[in-house]
Amino acid sequence: MSYPTSYSQAILILVFVADKIRQGLYEHVPTRAVAESLGIPTPTVAKILQSLVRAGFIETQEGAKGGVRLALPASKISLADVLHAMELKRPLFQTHQRVRAKGERPTKAQAAIRDALSSAEAAMRACLGETTIDQLLSQFGSK
């Protein structure tokens, strides 16, 4: 299974924006600078930014000195939060499948699969919840 590229791109955008502002290079990072520096097409950056604005992680400013910046401290945005913003809280695993086999064994097998995948999803979300944008930034220095 793979997750949409937009999820990892959203994390990268948040880290990039937070880093550029921490370095004092911008008050608001221009969307064009985000797209060009990260090699992500501008329409894709715009779509990701819409999701991040809707989630309350990014704020925008129009005009010559406009662009984007974090709306929350980087320490308050976890990777799980970003996943929720990008995937709109959809479950990671689709477990509702119609099985033609009937009876106790197929029913128990489906329940076991659903339980295993639900546990895996909960563990992954918990792990992602332990890592913040700030922690990622600290791995390569503050300035």
C-alpha positions in Angstrom: 0.0 0.0 0.0 1.2 3.5 -0.7 -0.1 6.9 0.4 -0.6 9.8 -1.9 2.5 11.8 -2.7 0.6 14.8 -1.5 1.0 13.6 2.1 4.8 13.6 2.0 4.8 16.8 -0.1 2.6 18.5 2.5 5.1 17.6 5.2 8.0 18.9 3.1 6.1 22.1 2.4 5.5 22.7 6.1 9.2 22.0 7.0 10.4 24.2 4.1 8.1 27.1 5.1 8.9 26.9 8.8 12.7 26.7 8.0 12.7 29.7 5.7 10.9 31.8 8.2 13.1 30.6 11.1 16.1 31.6 9.0 14.6 35.1 8.7 14.5 34.9 4.9 10.8 35.6 4.6 7.9 36.8 6.8 5.6 34.9 4.3 7.2 32.4 1.9 5.9 33.0 -1.7 4.1 30.1 -3.2 6.3 30.3 -6.3 9.4 29.9 -4.1 7.9 26.9 -2.4 7.1 25.3 -5.8 10.4 26.1 -7.5 12.6 25.2 -4.5 10.9 21.9 -3.9 10.3 20.9 -7.5 6.6 20.5 -7.0 4.3 22.0 -9.7 2.6 25.2 -8.6 -0.9 23.9 -9.1 -0.1 20.9 -6.8 1.5 23.3 -4.2 -1.7 25.4 -4.3 -3.9 22.4 -3.8 -1.9 21.2 -0.9 -1.8 24.6 0.7 -5.6 24.8 0.5 -5.8 21.6 2.6 -3.2 23.0 5.0 -5.1 26.3 5.3 -8.4 24.4 5.9 -6.7 22.4 8.7 -5.4 25.7 10.3 -1.7 24.9 9.8 -0.9 27.6 7.2 -2.0 31.1 6.9 -1.8 33.2 3.7 -1.1 36.8 2.9 -1.9 38.5 -0.4 0.2 41.1 -2.1 3.8 41.9 -3.1 5.2 40.5 0.2 2.5 37.8 0.4 2.9 34.1 0.7 2.4 31.5 3.4 3.6 30.8 6.9 2.7 28.5 9.7 -0.4 29.5 11.6 0.6 27.3 14.5 4.0 26.7 16.2 5.8 23.9 14.4 5.8 22.0 17.7 2.0 21.8 17.6 1.7 20.2 14.1 2.3 16.4 14.2 2.7 14.2 11.2 -0.6 12.5 12.2 -2.2 16.0 12.0 -0.9 16.4 8.5 -2.2 13.0 7.5 -5.6 13.9 8.8 -5.6 17.1 6.9 -4.6 15.5 3.6 -6.7 12.3 3.9 -9.7 14.0 5.6 -9.7 11.3 8.3 -10.5 8.6 5.9 -9.4 5.1 7.1 -6.1 4.0 5.7 -7.3 0.5 5.1 -10.5 -0.5 3.3 -11.8 -3.5 5.1 -15.5 -3.6 4.0 -15.4 -6.2 1.2 -18.2 -8.4 0.1 -17.1 -12.0 0.4 -19.2 -14.6 -1.3 -18.2 -17.4 1.1 -20.7 -17.7 3.9 -20.4 -19.2 7.3 -18.6 -18.9 10.5 -15.0 -19.3 9.2 -15.2 -16.6 6.5 -16.9 -14.2 9.0 -14.2 -14.8 11.6 -11.5 -14.4 9.0 -12.9 -11.1 7.9 -13.1 -9.9 11.6 -9.5 -11.0 12.2 -8.3 -9.1 9.1 -10.3 -6.0 10.1 -8.9 -6.1 13.6 -5.3 -6.6 12.5 -5.5 -3.7 10.0 -7.3 -1.5 12.5 -4.5 -2.2 15.1 -1.9 -1.4 12.5 -3.6 1.8 11.5 -3.9 2.9 15.2 -0.2 2.1 15.8 0.9 4.0 12.7 -1.2 7.0 13.6 0.1 7.0 17.2 3.7 6.8 15.8 3.0 9.7 13.4 1.5 11.6 16.3 4.7 11.5 18.2 6.7 13.4 15.5 6.2 17.1 14.9 7.3 19.5 12.2 9.5 21.1 14.9 11.3 17.8 15.6 12.0 17.4 11.9 13.4 20.9 11.7 15.7 20.2 14.7 17.2 17.3 12.9 19.0 19.6 10.4 19.6 22.7 12.6 17.6 25.8 13.4 19.5 28.2 11.1 
